[in-house]
Amino acid sequence: MTRIERLQKRLEKLYIDAFLVTNHDNIFYLTGFDLMAGDGYLLITKNDAIIVSDDRYQLALEEFDSDEVVATITRDYYGVLNRICQALKVTVLGYEDTLSYRLYDVLDEVMVADIVPFTNLIEKMRMIKDSGELTKLQRAADLQAQGYQYVLNQVRPGMTERQLANQLDFWMKEHGASGASFLTIMASGENSAKPHATAGDRVIGDGDVVTLDFGYFVDGYTADMTRTFAVGSIDPELRDVYEIVNTARQEVIDHIKVGERGDVLDSYGRKLIATAGYDDEFNHGMGHGIGLAVHELPASYGPAATDVKLHNNEVITVEPGIYIPEIGGVRIEDDVVVTHGGPQVLTTAPTDLIIVGD
């Protein structure tokens, strides 16, 4: 059964006649067609799947090989939506509640059919990866491991964070990535104590730790990896912190299993960090889902994630961290597939502390 067929089968139980998909990633997930955000939509009815866009996409849609999807070319996206729904006798239309208020206002104005919002309808389908998706995620993770090794070979005291991040970006794109899934975090020295510091003008010096957190799309899917390495001799406390974080990462991975609750999984690593005396220095969730986007369901799992329950073939990150102001921080992140046979780690880069220049 195709993804579109799976959605069509659910319409009756959702008490809707059709579903409007406006999210770019969700359109791509269902159809395989890359329609940029805002350039149209996908309408799913009981028997039809219709992409509506404008003449900029006409040739691409004519060349699009699909037995399920047909296309309509127009500049009046939502006037045409109303006319299609009337022709197909759609009286109740579901839509994604992530659309903008401006677009909701348009729908509310033009649609004769009743419109009903849905939360994470397609996103919940995307949580569970098929074998093809897992293969693409493995490719992305493998390329990131190679990119990390490239960084280790390039980094030297006197470079800025931005220079090193730019070199990584060029290397990743030259070797098969289509682009970054988020702004690369290249945080050195005291900047590494800021979990979401992006690459800046700080000069990397001898004695710095550097936290590299990056994700790149390969065949439409993104891995997400963090490694912390040292440039020269570093503060002894940071060496100890590194071992604590790395042990916490492995402890969480060892407890990943189908049916495990998010808060329970988080606790295996968080308790270890707290016991070491750094509970206040770990100030974010343990991880999140990945796939077509760098943050997919579960959006986050941590101490409050009592409603998160792991499923077979779900892919999550495990990324504990400790951040000490004015000294530096350590975060180590792996991507892991949840399976009935136990955790399958996609990230192949080494997790031992690497000291460049030793």
C-alpha positions in Angstrom: 0.0 0.0 0.0 1.4 3.4 -0.9 1.6 6.3 1.4 -1.2 8.1 -0.4 -3.4 5.0 -0.2 -2.7 4.7 3.5 -4.0 8.3 4.0 -7.0 7.8 1.7 -8.0 4.7 3.7 -8.1 6.9 6.8 -10.3 9.7 5.5 -13.6 8.1 6.4 -12.6 7.4 10.0 -11.5 11.0 10.3 -14.9 12.1 9.1 -13.5 14.2 6.2 -14.0 13.8 2.5 -10.5 15.2 1.6 -7.3 16.4 3.1 -5.3 19.5 2.1 -1.5 19.1 2.4 0.5 22.4 2.3 3.6 21.4 4.2 6.6 21.0 1.7 8.0 18.0 3.5 4.7 16.3 3.7 4.0 16.8 0.0 7.4 15.3 -0.8 6.8 12.4 1.6 3.5 11.5 0.0 4.3 12.0 -3.7 8.0 12.3 -4.2 7.5 15.6 -5.9 9.6 18.5 -4.7 7.1 21.5 -4.5 8.7 24.4 -2.7 6.8 25.9 0.2 4.1 28.3 -0.8 4.1 27.1 -4.5 0.9 25.1 -4.3 -0.5 22.1 -2.5 -1.6 18.5 -2.6 -5.3 17.6 -2.3 -6.0 14.0 -1.3 -9.6 12.7 -1.7 -10.9 9.1 -1.4 -9.9 8.4 -5.0 -7.7 11.2 -6.2 -4.3 12.9 -5.4 -4.0 16.3 -7.1 -1.1 18.6 -7.1 -2.1 22.2 -7.8 0.7 24.6 -8.7 1.5 27.2 -11.4 3.2 27.2 -14.8 6.7 27.4 -13.2 6.2 23.7 -12.4 4.3 22.7 -15.6 7.3 20.9 -17.3 8.4 19.3 -14.1 4.9 18.0 -13.4 4.6 16.7 -17.0 7.8 14.8 -16.5 6.8 13.5 -13.1 6.3 9.8 -13.3 3.4 8.8 -11.0 0.5 6.5 -11.4 -1.3 8.2 -8.5 -0.8 11.9 -8.8 -2.4 14.3 -11.4 -1.6 18.0 -11.7 -3.6 21.2 -12.2 -1.8 24.3 -13.4 -3.2 27.7 -12.2 -2.4 31.0 -10.5 -5.6 30.9 -8.6 -4.6 28.1 -6.2 -7.5 28.3 -3.7 -10.2 29.4 -6.1 -9.4 26.2 -8.0 -9.4 24.2 -4.8 -12.9 25.3 -4.0 -14.1 24.4 -7.6 -12.4 21.0 -7.4 -14.0 20.3 -4.0 -17.4 21.3 -5.3 -17.0 19.1 -8.4 -15.9 16.1 -6.3 -18.6 16.7 -3.7 -16.2 17.4 -0.9 -18.3 18.8 2.0 -15.7 18.5 4.8 -12.0 19.4 4.1 -9.3 18.6 6.5 -6.1 20.8 6.6 -2.8 21.0 8.4 -3.0 23.3 11.4 0.6 24.5 10.7 -0.6 26.7 7.9 -0.3 30.4 8.3 -3.2 32.5 9.6 -3.1 34.4 6.3 -3.7 31.1 4.4 -6.4 30.1 6.8 -8.1 33.4 6.2 -8.1 32.7 2.5 -9.5 29.2 3.0 -12.2 30.5 5.3 -13.2 33.1 2.7 -13.2 31.0 -0.5 -14.2 27.5 0.6 -17.8 26.3 0.4 -16.8 23.1 2.2 -16.4 23.1 6.0 -12.7 23.2 6.9 -11.3 21.2 9.9 -7.8 21.4 11.3 -5.6 18.4 12.0 -2.4 18.2 14.1 0.5 16.0 12.9 -1.6 13.8 10.7 1.2 13.2 8.1 4.0 13.8 10.6 2.8 10.7 12.6 3.1 8.6 9.4 6.6 10.0 8.9 7.7 8.8 12.3 8.0 5.2 11.2 10.7 4.8 8.5 10.6 2.2 5.7 13.7 0.4 4.5 14.3 3.0 1.8 14.2 5.8 4.2 16.6 4.1 6.6 19.1 3.5 3.8 19.0 7.2 3.0 19.5 8.2 6.6 22.4 5.8 6.8 24.0 7.5 3.8 23.5 10.9 5.4 25.1 9.6 8.6 28.0 8.1 6.8 28.7 11.3 4.9 28.7 13.2 8.2 31.2 10.9 9.7 33.5 11.5 6.8 32.8 15.2 7.1 33.8 15.1 10.8 37.1 13.4 9.8 37.7 16.2 7.2 37.2 18.8 10.0 39.7 17.0 12.2 42.2 17.1 9.4 41.7 20.8 8.6 41.4 22.4 12.0 44.3 24.3 13.4 44.8 27.1 15.9 44.3 30.5 14.3 41.3 29.6 12.2 37.9 31.1 13.0 34.9 29.0 13.7 33.3 30.4 10.5 36.2 29.5 8.3 36.1 25.9 9.6 32.3 25.7 9.2 32.6 27.1 5.6 35.2 24.5 4.7 33.0 21.8 6.1 30.0 23.1 4.1 31.9 23.1 0.8 33.2 19.6 1.5 29.8 18.2 2.3 28.2 19.6 -0.8 31.1 18.5 -3.0 30.6 14.9 -1.7 26.9 14.5 -2.2 24.9 16.6 0.3 22.4 19.0 -1.2 22.5 21.5 1.7 22.5 21.9 5.5 19.4 21.1 7.4 20.2 23.7 10.0 22.9 26.3 10.7 26.1 24.5 11.6 27.1 24.9 15.2 30.9 25.3 15.4 31.5 26.5 19.0 34.9 26.8 20.4 36.3 27.6 23.9 33.7 29.4 26.1 31.3 29.4 23.1 30.9 25.7 23.5 29.1 26.3 26.8 26.2 27.7 24.7 24.2 24.8 23.3 23.0 26.6 20.2 26.0 28.9 19.4 26.5 29.1 15.7 29.8 29.6 13.9 31.2 33.1 14.4 34.4 35.1 14.3 36.0 33.6 17.4 39.5 32.4 16.7 40.1 28.7 17.7 43.1 28.6 20.0 45.3 26.0 21.6 43.5 24.5 24.7 40.0 24.9 23.2 37.3 22.3 23.0 35.2 22.6 19.9 31.7 21.4 19.7 30.5 20.6 16.1 26.8 20.0 15.6 25.7 19.7 12.0 23.2 18.0 9.7 23.0 17.8 5.9 20.5 16.5 3.4 21.4 13.4 1.3 18.6 12.2 -1.0 16.2 14.4 0.9 16.9 13.0 4.3 19.1 14.5 7.1 21.2 12.9 9.8 22.1 15.0 12.8 25.5 14.5 14.6 27.4 16.3 17.3 31.0 15.7 18.3 33.2 17.6 20.7 37.0 17.5 20.1 40.0 19.3 21.7 42.7 21.4 20.2 45.8 20.9 22.2 45.8 20.4 26.0 42.4 21.2 27.6 41.1 21.9 31.1 41.2 18.6 33.1 37.6 19.2 34.2 36.5 19.1 30.6 38.3 15.8 30.1 36.2 14.4 33.0 33.0 16.0 31.6 33.7 14.4 28.3 33.8 10.9 29.8 30.6 11.6 31.8 28.7 12.8 28.7 30.0 9.9 26.6 29.0 7.4 29.2 25.5 9.0 29.5 25.1 8.8 25.7 25.9 5.1 25.7 23.7 4.4 28.7 20.7 5.9 26.9 21.4 4.0 23.7 21.6 0.8 25.6 18.1 1.3 26.9 16.4 2.2 23.6 13.7 -0.3 22.9 10.2 -0.4 21.3 7.6 0.8 23.8 10.0 2.7 26.1 8.7 6.0 27.3 10.6 9.2 26.5 10.9 10.4 30.1 12.2 7.0 31.2 14.7 6.8 28.4 15.9 10.3 29.2 16.4 9.4 32.9 19.1 6.8 32.2 21.5 9.5 31.0 20.2 12.4 33.1 20.6 10.6 36.4 24.2 9.7 35.6 25.0 13.4 34.8 23.2 14.5 38.0 25.1 12.0 40.1 28.3 13.4 38.8 27.2 16.8 40.0 26.3 18.5 36.7 22.5 18.3 36.7 22.2 22.1 36.4 24.6 22.1 33.5 22.4 19.8 31.3 19.7 22.1 30.3 17.9 20.5 27.3 16.1 17.4 26.2 17.9 14.1 25.5 17.0 14.1 21.8 14.4 14.2 19.0 13.2 12.5 15.9 14.8 13.0 12.5 14.0 12.2 8.8 12.9 14.6 6.1 13.5 17.4 8.6 16.0 17.7 11.4 13.2 17.9 14.0 10.5 15.3 13.4 8.2 13.5 15.9 9.0 13.0 18.7 9.9 16.8 18.6 11.7 16.3 21.9 12.0 13.8 24.7 13.1 14.7 28.2 11.9 14.6 31.8 8.4 15.7 30.8 8.0 13.4 27.8 5.5 11.0 29.5 3.4 10.8 26.3 6.3 9.8 24.1 6.5 6.1 23.4 9.1 4.6 21.0 8.0 2.7 17.9 9.7 0.1 15.7 11.7 1.8 12.9 11.6 5.2 14.5 14.8 7.2 14.3 15.8 9.4 17.2 18.9 11.3 18.3 20.7 10.8 21.6 22.5 14.0 22.6 23.4 14.6 26.3 25.5 17.6 27.1 27.2 19.5 30.0 27.9 23.2 29.6 30.1 25.1 32.1 30.0 28.9 31.7 33.4 30.5 31.0 35.1 27.1 30.6 33.3 25.3 27.8 30.9 22.5 27.1 30.6 19.0 25.7 27.8 17.4 23.7 27.9 14.1 21.8 25.1 13.1 19.5 24.2 9.9 17.7 21.3 8.9 15.5 19.6 5.6 16.4 17.0 3.4 14.9 14.5 1.9 17.3 14.0 -1.8 16.4 12.5 -4.9 18.0 16.0 -6.3 18.0 17.5 -3.4 19.9 19.0 -0.1 19.0 20.8 0.3 15.7 23.2 3.2 15.7 23.5 5.0 12.3 26.3 7.4 13.4 29.7 5.8 12.7 32.0 8.6 13.8 34.2 7.7 16.8 33.0 8.9 20.2 36.3 8.8 22.1 37.8 12.2 22.9 40.1 13.3 20.0 42.8 15.8 20.7 44.1 17.5 17.6 47.7 18.4 17.7 48.7 15.8 20.3 
